[in-house]
Amino acid sequence: MSVKSKWLFPWLIPAMMFAFAQPVASEQTNTQPAPNGLQIPKNYKDWPVLGISHRTDKNSLRVILGNSVAIKAARSGQTNPWPDGTILAKLVWKDSEHPLWPAATVPGDKEHIEFMFKDSKKFKANDGWGYARWVGKDQKPYGTNAQFDHECHSCHTSAKESDFVFTRPVKLP
């Protein structure tokens, strides 16, 4: 079954994929690794959309992408636990008002990108998940030392029942 026929907002997937796959002159391509050594996956912009969220507490829009392992798990309903090799990417923008449609919220300035890497052995201290975040337009690594990811994981403990993942893969009825 195609991605278009199975996922909510099928019209959004090709548009998002096209938008993320296009090089942007101001985008940094050689970012530094996170303090825990994790790096931005080179091909994440080509990953399918797994979910979308809006955080009213942060006034931000988020698009969640998944690598092939994550997409296969979501499509088969095998996300609790997510399999080792899963990588989830979250692209975050500040809310902005659409200039031609004020009632519409659209992406504004880029806030950050973050990733969750599932490896039950490597990231045992964080219940199998490694975390990394890059902030701002210059994609500066977040955190001052390798233990910054404990901060990320402590927030995710409220999602323990869904293998520490807040994202809900959305399927069409």
ChimeraX commands (.cxc) that place a marker at each C-alpha (Angstrom):
marker #1 position 0.00,0.00,0.00 radius 0.5
marker #1 position 1.35,3.42,-0.86 radius 0.5
marker #1 position 2.21,6.09,1.68 radius 0.5
marker #1 position -0.45,8.34,0.16 radius 0.5
marker #1 position -3.25,5.85,0.72 radius 0.5
marker #1 position -2.29,4.89,4.25 radius 0.5
marker #1 position -1.31,8.10,6.06 radius 0.5
marker #1 position -3.30,11.12,7.18 radius 0.5
marker #1 position -2.69,14.26,5.11 radius 0.5
marker #1 position -1.54,12.29,2.02 radius 0.5
marker #1 position -1.32,15.55,0.05 radius 0.5
marker #1 position 1.20,16.86,2.58 radius 0.5
marker #1 position 3.71,14.04,2.24 radius 0.5
marker #1 position 4.93,14.78,-1.32 radius 0.5
marker #1 position 5.01,18.52,-0.57 radius 0.5
marker #1 position 6.94,18.02,2.66 radius 0.5
marker #1 position 9.31,15.53,1.04 radius 0.5
marker #1 position 9.98,17.98,-1.79 radius 0.5
marker #1 position 10.50,20.89,0.58 radius 0.5
marker #1 position 12.89,18.97,2.83 radius 0.5
marker #1 position 14.80,17.40,-0.05 radius 0.5
marker #1 position 15.72,20.72,-1.64 radius 0.5
marker #1 position 19.11,22.18,-0.71 radius 0.5
marker #1 position 18.98,25.58,0.92 radius 0.5
marker #1 position 21.96,27.85,0.43 radius 0.5
marker #1 position 21.97,29.12,4.02 radius 0.5
marker #1 position 21.61,25.65,5.51 radius 0.5
marker #1 position 24.72,24.31,7.17 radius 0.5
marker #1 position 25.72,20.89,5.84 radius 0.5
marker #1 position 28.68,20.08,8.11 radius 0.5
marker #1 position 27.31,20.35,11.62 radius 0.5
marker #1 position 29.22,19.36,14.73 radius 0.5
marker #1 position 28.14,16.17,16.52 radius 0.5
marker #1 position 26.04,16.46,19.68 radius 0.5
marker #1 position 28.04,16.32,22.95 radius 0.5
marker #1 position 27.20,12.60,23.22 radius 0.5
marker #1 position 28.73,11.94,19.79 radius 0.5
marker #1 position 25.49,11.50,17.84 radius 0.5
marker #1 position 25.36,13.11,14.41 radius 0.5
marker #1 position 22.62,14.32,12.13 radius 0.5
marker #1 position 21.79,11.48,9.72 radius 0.5
marker #1 position 22.83,12.61,6.23 radius 0.5
marker #1 position 19.64,11.52,4.47 radius 0.5
marker #1 position 16.98,12.51,7.03 radius 0.5
marker #1 position 15.40,15.06,4.69 radius 0.5
marker #1 position 14.36,12.21,2.41 radius 0.5
marker #1 position 12.48,10.32,5.14 radius 0.5
marker #1 position 8.67,10.07,5.05 radius 0.5
marker #1 position 6.48,12.05,7.40 radius 0.5
marker #1 position 5.43,9.96,10.41 radius 0.5
marker #1 position 3.43,12.55,12.31 radius 0.5
marker #1 position 2.74,16.23,12.87 radius 0.5
marker #1 position 2.28,18.10,16.13 radius 0.5
marker #1 position 1.60,21.58,17.39 radius 0.5
marker #1 position 2.87,22.59,20.83 radius 0.5
marker #1 position 0.82,25.41,22.24 radius 0.5
marker #1 position 3.17,25.73,25.24 radius 0.5
marker #1 position 6.09,26.39,22.88 radius 0.5
marker #1 position 4.12,28.05,20.05 radius 0.5
marker #1 position 5.73,25.71,17.59 radius 0.5
marker #1 position 4.92,23.39,14.71 radius 0.5
marker #1 position 6.68,20.05,14.43 radius 0.5
marker #1 position 7.00,17.55,11.63 radius 0.5
marker #1 position 8.19,14.11,12.69 radius 0.5
marker #1 position 10.03,12.04,10.10 radius 0.5
marker #1 position 11.08,8.40,10.38 radius 0.5
marker #1 position 13.83,6.34,8.84 radius 0.5
marker #1 position 12.88,3.13,7.01 radius 0.5
marker #1 position 12.96,1.08,10.24 radius 0.5
marker #1 position 10.58,3.52,11.95 radius 0.5
marker #1 position 8.19,3.67,8.99 radius 0.5
marker #1 position 8.07,-0.12,8.68 radius 0.5
marker #1 position 7.38,-0.44,12.42 radius 0.5
marker #1 position 4.64,2.21,12.33 radius 0.5
marker #1 position 2.91,0.66,9.32 radius 0.5
marker #1 position 2.91,-2.76,10.95 radius 0.5
marker #1 position 1.85,-1.44,14.37 radius 0.5
marker #1 position 5.11,-2.60,16.00 radius 0.5
marker #1 position 5.94,0.57,17.94 radius 0.5
marker #1 position 5.76,-0.61,21.52 radius 0.5
marker #1 position 8.60,-1.11,21.73 radius 0.5
marker #1 position 10.05,0.52,18.65 radius 0.5
marker #1 position 12.67,-1.77,17.08 radius 0.5
marker #1 position 16.39,-1.16,17.38 radius 0.5
marker #1 position 17.57,0.89,14.40 radius 0.5
marker #1 position 14.59,3.25,14.59 radius 0.5
marker #1 position 15.48,6.91,14.12 radius 0.5
marker #1 position 12.89,9.62,14.59 radius 0.5
marker #1 position 13.58,13.18,13.42 radius 0.5
marker #1 position 11.65,16.19,14.65 radius 0.5
marker #1 position 11.87,19.45,12.70 radius 0.5
marker #1 position 10.62,22.41,14.72 radius 0.5
marker #1 position 9.53,25.89,13.61 radius 0.5
marker #1 position 8.00,28.79,15.52 radius 0.5
marker #1 position 4.32,29.41,14.80 radius 0.5
marker #1 position 3.69,32.06,12.20 radius 0.5
marker #1 position 0.51,33.56,10.80 radius 0.5
marker #1 position -0.11,32.94,7.11 radius 0.5
marker #1 position 0.00,36.37,5.38 radius 0.5
marker #1 position -2.96,35.55,3.11 radius 0.5
marker #1 position -4.97,33.54,5.62 radius 0.5
marker #1 position -4.55,34.90,9.17 radius 0.5
marker #1 position -6.46,31.99,10.74 radius 0.5
marker #1 position -3.83,29.56,9.43 radius 0.5
marker #1 position -0.71,28.75,11.42 radius 0.5
marker #1 position 2.31,28.02,9.23 radius 0.5
marker #1 position 6.01,27.41,9.92 radius 0.5
marker #1 position 7.97,30.53,10.80 radius 0.5
marker #1 position 11.61,30.67,11.90 radius 0.5
marker #1 position 13.42,27.37,12.32 radius 0.5
marker #1 position 13.82,26.55,16.01 radius 0.5
marker #1 position 15.72,23.29,16.07 radius 0.5
marker #1 position 15.97,19.74,14.83 radius 0.5
marker #1 position 16.21,16.77,17.14 radius 0.5
marker #1 position 16.59,13.04,16.81 radius 0.5
marker #1 position 15.83,9.92,18.81 radius 0.5
marker #1 position 17.97,6.85,18.04 radius 0.5
marker #1 position 16.77,3.43,19.28 radius 0.5
marker #1 position 19.51,1.03,20.34 radius 0.5
marker #1 position 18.58,-0.96,23.45 radius 0.5
marker #1 position 22.19,-1.90,24.20 radius 0.5
marker #1 position 24.04,1.33,23.38 radius 0.5
marker #1 position 21.53,3.60,25.14 radius 0.5
marker #1 position 20.57,1.30,28.01 radius 0.5
marker #1 position 20.87,4.17,30.55 radius 0.5
marker #1 position 18.05,5.98,28.71 radius 0.5
marker #1 position 15.80,2.94,28.28 radius 0.5
marker #1 position 17.18,2.28,24.80 radius 0.5
marker #1 position 17.01,5.79,23.36 radius 0.5
marker #1 position 19.78,8.20,22.37 radius 0.5
marker #1 position 18.86,11.85,21.95 radius 0.5
marker #1 position 20.42,14.72,20.02 radius 0.5
marker #1 position 19.37,18.27,19.20 radius 0.5
marker #1 position 20.74,21.11,17.07 radius 0.5
marker #1 position 19.37,24.62,17.62 radius 0.5
marker #1 position 18.92,27.71,15.51 radius 0.5
marker #1 position 19.72,28.46,11.91 radius 0.5
marker #1 position 23.37,27.59,12.48 radius 0.5
marker #1 position 22.42,24.16,13.91 radius 0.5
marker #1 position 24.53,24.47,17.03 radius 0.5
marker #1 position 24.64,21.22,19.06 radius 0.5
marker #1 position 22.53,21.41,22.22 radius 0.5
marker #1 position 24.05,20.52,25.57 radius 0.5
marker #1 position 27.32,21.14,27.35 radius 0.5
marker #1 position 28.37,17.53,27.98 radius 0.5
marker #1 position 27.51,13.96,27.01 radius 0.5
marker #1 position 24.94,13.67,29.80 radius 0.5
marker #1 position 22.65,16.33,28.32 radius 0.5
marker #1 position 20.52,13.51,26.91 radius 0.5
marker #1 position 19.39,12.57,30.43 radius 0.5
marker #1 position 17.50,15.88,30.39 radius 0.5
marker #1 position 15.76,14.78,27.17 radius 0.5
marker #1 position 14.97,11.36,28.56 radius 0.5
marker #1 position 13.57,12.72,31.83 radius 0.5
marker #1 position 10.97,14.61,29.81 radius 0.5
marker #1 position 10.13,11.47,27.82 radius 0.5
marker #1 position 9.48,9.37,30.94 radius 0.5
marker #1 position 5.88,10.57,30.88 radius 0.5
marker #1 position 5.56,8.62,27.60 radius 0.5
marker #1 position 6.98,5.40,29.12 radius 0.5
marker #1 position 3.86,3.44,28.16 radius 0.5
marker #1 position 4.52,4.20,24.47 radius 0.5
marker #1 position 8.25,3.34,24.62 radius 0.5
marker #1 position 9.16,6.93,25.56 radius 0.5
marker #1 position 7.84,8.32,22.24 radius 0.5
marker #1 position 5.19,11.05,22.16 radius 0.5
marker #1 position 4.63,10.85,18.40 radius 0.5
marker #1 position 1.52,9.04,17.29 radius 0.5
marker #1 position 1.89,7.71,13.76 radius 0.5
marker #1 position -1.34,8.77,12.08 radius 0.5
marker #1 position -3.08,6.48,9.60 radius 0.5
marker #1 position -6.12,7.10,7.49 radius 0.5
marker #1 position -9.29,5.29,8.62 radius 0.5
marker link #1:1,2 radius 0.2
marker link #1:2,3 radius 0.2
marker link #1:3,4 radius 0.2
marker link #1:4,5 radius 0.2
marker link #1:5,6 radius 0.2
marker link #1:6,7 radius 0.2
marker link #1:7,8 radius 0.2
marker link #1:8,9 radius 0.2
marker link #1:9,10 radius 0.2
marker link #1:10,11 radius 0.2
marker link #1:11,12 radius 0.2
marker link #1:12,13 radius 0.2
marker link #1:13,14 radius 0.2
marker link #1:14,15 radius 0.2
marker link #1:15,16 radius 0.2
marker link #1:16,17 radius 0.2
marker link #1:17,18 radius 0.2
marker link #1:18,19 radius 0.2
marker link #1:19,20 radius 0.2
marker link #1:20,21 radius 0.2
marker link #1:21,22 radius 0.2
marker link #1:22,23 radius 0.2
marker link #1:23,24 radius 0.2
marker link #1:24,25 radius 0.2
marker link #1:25,26 radius 0.2
marker link #1:26,27 radius 0.2
marker link #1:27,28 radius 0.2
marker link #1:28,29 radius 0.2
marker link #1:29,30 radius 0.2
marker link #1:30,31 radius 0.2
marker link #1:31,32 radius 0.2
marker link #1:32,33 radius 0.2
marker link #1:33,34 radius 0.2
marker link #1:34,35 radius 0.2
marker link #1:35,36 radius 0.2
marker link #1:36,37 radius 0.2
marker link #1:37,38 radius 0.2
marker link #1:38,39 radius 0.2
marker link #1:39,40 radius 0.2
marker link #1:40,41 radius 0.2
marker link #1:41,42 radius 0.2
marker link #1:42,43 radius 0.2
marker link #1:43,44 radius 0.2
marker link #1:44,45 radius 0.2
marker link #1:45,46 radius 0.2
marker link #1:46,47 radius 0.2
marker link #1:47,48 radius 0.2
marker link #1:48,49 radius 0.2
marker link #1:49,50 radius 0.2
marker link #1:50,51 radius 0.2
marker link #1:51,52 radius 0.2
marker link #1:52,53 radius 0.2
marker link #1:53,54 radius 0.2
marker link #1:54,55 radius 0.2
marker link #1:55,56 radius 0.2
marker link #1:56,57 radius 0.2
marker link #1:57,58 radius 0.2
marker link #1:58,59 radius 0.2
marker link #1:59,60 radius 0.2
marker link #1:60,61 radius 0.2
marker link #1:61,62 radius 0.2
marker link #1:62,63 radius 0.2
marker link #1:63,64 radius 0.2
marker link #1:64,65 radius 0.2
marker link #1:65,66 radius 0.2
marker link #1:66,67 radius 0.2
marker link #1:67,68 radius 0.2
marker link #1:68,69 radius 0.2
marker link #1:69,70 radius 0.2
marker link #1:70,71 radius 0.2
marker link #1:71,72 radius 0.2
marker link #1:72,73 radius 0.2
marker link #1:73,74 radius 0.2
marker link #1:74,75 radius 0.2
marker link #1:75,76 radius 0.2
marker link #1:76,77 radius 0.2
marker link #1:77,78 radius 0.2
marker link #1:78,79 radius 0.2
marker link #1:79,80 radius 0.2
marker link #1:80,81 radius 0.2
marker link #1:81,82 radius 0.2
marker link #1:82,83 radius 0.2
marker link #1:83,84 radius 0.2
marker link #1:84,85 radius 0.2
marker link #1:85,86 radius 0.2
marker link #1:86,87 radius 0.2
marker link #1:87,88 radius 0.2
marker link #1:88,89 radius 0.2
marker link #1:89,90 radius 0.2
marker link #1:90,91 radius 0.2
marker link #1:91,92 radius 0.2
marker link #1:92,93 radius 0.2
marker link #1:93,94 radius 0.2
marker link #1:94,95 radius 0.2
marker link #1:95,96 radius 0.2
marker link #1:96,97 radius 0.2
marker link #1:97,98 radius 0.2
marker link #1:98,99 radius 0.2
marker link #1:99,100 radius 0.2
marker link #1:100,101 radius 0.2
marker link #1:101,102 radius 0.2
marker link #1:102,103 radius 0.2
marker link #1:103,104 radius 0.2
marker link #1:104,105 radius 0.2
marker link #1:105,106 radius 0.2
marker link #1:106,107 radius 0.2
marker link #1:107,108 radius 0.2
marker link #1:108,109 radius 0.2
marker link #1:109,110 radius 0.2
marker link #1:110,111 radius 0.2
marker link #1:111,112 radius 0.2
marker link #1:112,113 radius 0.2
marker link #1:113,114 radius 0.2
marker link #1:114,115 radius 0.2
marker link #1:115,116 radius 0.2
marker link #1:116,117 radius 0.2
marker link #1:117,118 radius 0.2
marker link #1:118,119 radius 0.2
marker link #1:119,120 radius 0.2
marker link #1:120,121 radius 0.2
marker link #1:121,122 radius 0.2
marker link #1:122,123 radius 0.2
marker link #1:123,124 radius 0.2
marker link #1:124,125 radius 0.2
marker link #1:125,126 radius 0.2
marker link #1:126,127 radius 0.2
marker link #1:127,128 radius 0.2
marker link #1:128,129 radius 0.2
marker link #1:129,130 radius 0.2
marker link #1:130,131 radius 0.2
marker link #1:131,132 radius 0.2
marker link #1:132,133 radius 0.2
marker link #1:133,134 radius 0.2
marker link #1:134,135 radius 0.2
marker link #1:135,136 radius 0.2
marker link #1:136,137 radius 0.2
marker link #1:137,138 radius 0.2
marker link #1:138,139 radius 0.2
marker link #1:139,140 radius 0.2
marker link #1:140,141 radius 0.2
marker link #1:141,142 radius 0.2
marker link #1:142,143 radius 0.2
marker link #1:143,144 radius 0.2
marker link #1:144,145 radius 0.2
marker link #1:145,146 radius 0.2
marker link #1:146,147 radius 0.2
marker link #1:147,148 radius 0.2
marker link #1:148,149 radius 0.2
marker link #1:149,150 radius 0.2
marker link #1:150,151 radius 0.2
marker link #1:151,152 radius 0.2
marker link #1:152,153 radius 0.2
marker link #1:153,154 radius 0.2
marker link #1:154,155 radius 0.2
marker link #1:155,156 radius 0.2
marker link #1:156,157 radius 0.2
marker link #1:157,158 radius 0.2
marker link #1:158,159 radius 0.2
marker link #1:159,160 radius 0.2
marker link #1:160,161 radius 0.2
marker link #1:161,162 radius 0.2
marker link #1:162,163 radius 0.2
marker link #1:163,164 radius 0.2
marker link #1:164,165 radius 0.2
marker link #1:165,166 radius 0.2
marker link #1:166,167 radius 0.2
marker link #1:167,168 radius 0.2
marker link #1:168,169 radius 0.2
marker link #1:169,170 radius 0.2
marker link #1:170,171 radius 0.2
marker link #1:171,172 radius 0.2
marker link #1:172,173 radius 0.2
view
